[in-house]
Amino acid sequence: MTLTPRSFQLEIARGVAEITLSRPDRLNALTFEIYGELTATFRSLERSAARAVVLTGEGRGFCSGGDVEGIIAELFARDARGLLEFTRVTGALIQSICELRRPVIAAVNGVAVGAGAVIAAACDLRIAAASARFGFIFPKVGLSGADMGASYLLPRIVGHGRAAELLFFGDLIGADEALRIGLVNRVVPDGDALPLARAWAERLAHGPAFAHAITKQMLESERTMPLAAAIEAEAQAQALCMAHPDFREAYEANKAKRPPRFEGAALGDAAAAPAEDDAAPTPRATGPSAPRT
């Protein structure tokens, strides 16, 4: 289990894993090592005590994509096989985020472009600082907008037309526009994105982890199902949740007028999860509550 990365920061406490990209002088640009360690870490979190994950960047940027000197320059020396090897590595990171059976929250504290924008899109929830900017800038460097799963993820978040606009032109958009089109869930004042992401993650960590895992799995697997198949899949999934001890615990807690103690929840010194009204700074604006559409 790889939970001791060298190329970024990782802390796990009270059921929350917090990953901080830590190259602030390069706006947290990605290197070959970071790609590999991030993928391995997300895979390993499946077997950790983490019940929710926060992903953010140190300093004034979330992630500026692949490092121009550390990655891009080296790619020109590769043959076709070597280039394909690299693009598969980048896609594996996105796959590892999407397949992790834990909710993942991106706290976008600044620029998120290129691979950084796709990483944010792969997360289940996105909270943006007021100064955050997003850009799927691949066409500006002569590449397809369909990179790392962007053309799979983005239409499901913002719709086909807006996704096409972002992926064809590669233009940067600000936080307010990202909120308007549904790319982010919240926009908050600068400095509040990470505290709100932590508060959401703690609420999730206090909640029913088994049910959250089922929810994430259903959001993914139902994308291509017809209605009847989706309803049947949810019937089976909900029956599994009803057979889980957390369902009984919620019932007993409600009868006893006490907070539920869900299986494995790291309550620590707190008797219950924070109330919604007390969980985070007041957002400047609100957007859709669902992670993807």
Helices and strands as residue ranges (DSSP letters): E 8-13, E 16-21, G 24-26, H 32-45, E 52-57, E 61-63, I 68-72, H 73-75, H 80-99, E 104-108, E 111-113, H 115-122, E 125-129, E 133-135, G 138-141, H 150-158, H 160-169, E 173-174, H 175-180, E 186-188, H 193-206, H 209-221, G 222-224, H 227-242, H 245-256, G 276-278, E 285-286
